[in-house]
Amino acid sequence: MSDQKSPVNWEALEEKPEFRALLKKKAHFIITATIFFMTYYLALPILVGYFPELMKRKVWGEVNIAYVFALSQFFMAWIMAFVYVRAASGWDKSAASVISDQH
């Protein structure tokens, strides 16, 4: 008995509405997440440039808003990675379902 699965017919698969919907859903998530992350990432230099007095405001000792915002970017990257991994897990399950319906 062989453990190998039969090869996927990609031409037939790409014609399935379920597959196209999955690709559309994935692209929407990735584009939205990229726009959000880039906006968040670029907000720091823009805020420091246009609102320096706000960003210099101290929040704890010598730590100011700019430092807090910069540190928050590390957390945002981890959160985005976590959200992406969860979404990708769902896409993998959907893809497996679409592929298995082909056979």
C-alpha positions as CSV (number, residue, x, y, z in Angstrom):
1,M,0.0,0.0,0.0
2,S,1.4,3.4,-1.0
3,D,1.1,6.5,1.2
4,Q,1.5,8.8,-1.8
5,K,-1.6,10.8,-2.7
6,S,-2.6,11.2,-6.3
7,P,-1.3,14.4,-7.9
8,V,-3.5,17.5,-7.8
9,N,-5.0,18.6,-11.1
10,W,-4.3,22.4,-10.7
11,E,-6.0,23.4,-13.9
12,A,-9.3,21.9,-12.8
13,L,-8.8,23.2,-9.2
14,E,-8.3,26.8,-10.3
15,E,-11.7,26.7,-12.1
16,K,-13.5,25.8,-8.9
17,P,-15.5,28.7,-7.4
18,E,-14.4,27.6,-3.9
19,F,-10.8,27.8,-4.8
20,R,-11.2,31.3,-6.3
21,A,-13.1,32.4,-3.2
22,L,-10.3,31.2,-1.0
23,L,-7.7,33.1,-3.1
24,K,-9.9,36.2,-2.9
25,K,-10.3,35.9,0.9
26,K,-6.6,35.3,1.4
27,A,-5.6,38.3,-0.8
28,H,-8.1,40.6,1.0
29,F,-6.6,39.6,4.4
30,I,-3.0,40.1,3.2
31,I,-3.6,43.5,1.5
32,T,-5.6,44.8,4.5
33,A,-3.0,43.6,7.0
34,T,-0.2,45.1,4.9
35,I,-1.9,48.5,4.7
36,F,-2.6,48.5,8.4
37,F,0.9,47.5,9.4
38,M,2.6,50.0,7.0
39,T,0.3,52.8,8.3
40,Y,1.2,51.9,11.9
41,Y,4.9,51.6,11.1
42,L,5.1,54.9,9.2
43,A,3.0,56.7,11.8
44,L,6.0,57.1,14.2
45,P,8.3,59.1,11.9
46,I,5.3,61.1,10.7
47,L,4.1,61.9,14.2
48,V,7.6,62.8,15.4
49,G,8.1,65.0,12.4
50,Y,4.7,66.9,12.5
51,F,3.9,66.7,16.2
52,P,7.2,66.7,18.0
53,E,5.8,68.3,21.2
54,L,3.2,65.6,21.5
55,M,5.7,62.9,21.0
56,K,8.1,64.4,23.6
57,R,5.5,64.3,26.3
58,K,6.8,62.2,29.2
59,V,4.6,59.3,30.3
60,W,6.9,57.6,32.9
61,G,10.2,59.1,34.1
62,E,12.2,59.9,31.0
63,V,10.1,57.7,28.8
64,N,8.1,59.7,26.3
65,I,5.2,58.9,23.9
66,A,7.6,58.4,21.0
67,Y,9.5,55.6,22.9
68,V,6.2,53.9,23.9
69,F,5.0,54.1,20.3
70,A,8.3,52.7,19.0
71,L,8.1,49.8,21.5
72,S,4.5,49.1,20.6
73,Q,5.6,48.4,17.1
74,F,7.4,45.2,18.4
75,F,4.1,44.0,20.0
76,M,2.1,44.9,16.9
77,A,4.5,42.8,14.8
78,W,4.0,39.8,17.1
79,I,0.2,40.3,17.1
80,M,0.1,40.5,13.4
81,A,2.2,37.4,13.1
82,F,-0.1,35.6,15.5
83,V,-3.2,36.7,13.6
84,Y,-1.6,35.7,10.3
85,V,-0.8,32.2,11.5
86,R,-4.3,31.7,12.7
87,A,-5.8,32.9,9.4
88,A,-3.3,30.8,7.4
89,S,-4.4,27.7,9.4
90,G,-7.9,28.3,8.3
91,W,-6.8,28.8,4.7
92,D,-4.9,25.5,4.9
93,K,-8.0,23.7,6.1
94,S,-10.1,25.3,3.4
95,A,-7.5,24.4,0.7
96,A,-7.4,20.8,1.9
97,S,-11.2,20.6,1.7
98,V,-11.2,22.1,-1.9
99,I,-8.5,19.7,-3.0
100,S,-10.1,16.6,-1.4
101,D,-13.4,17.5,-3.1
102,Q,-11.5,17.2,-6.4
103,H,-10.8,13.4,-6.0
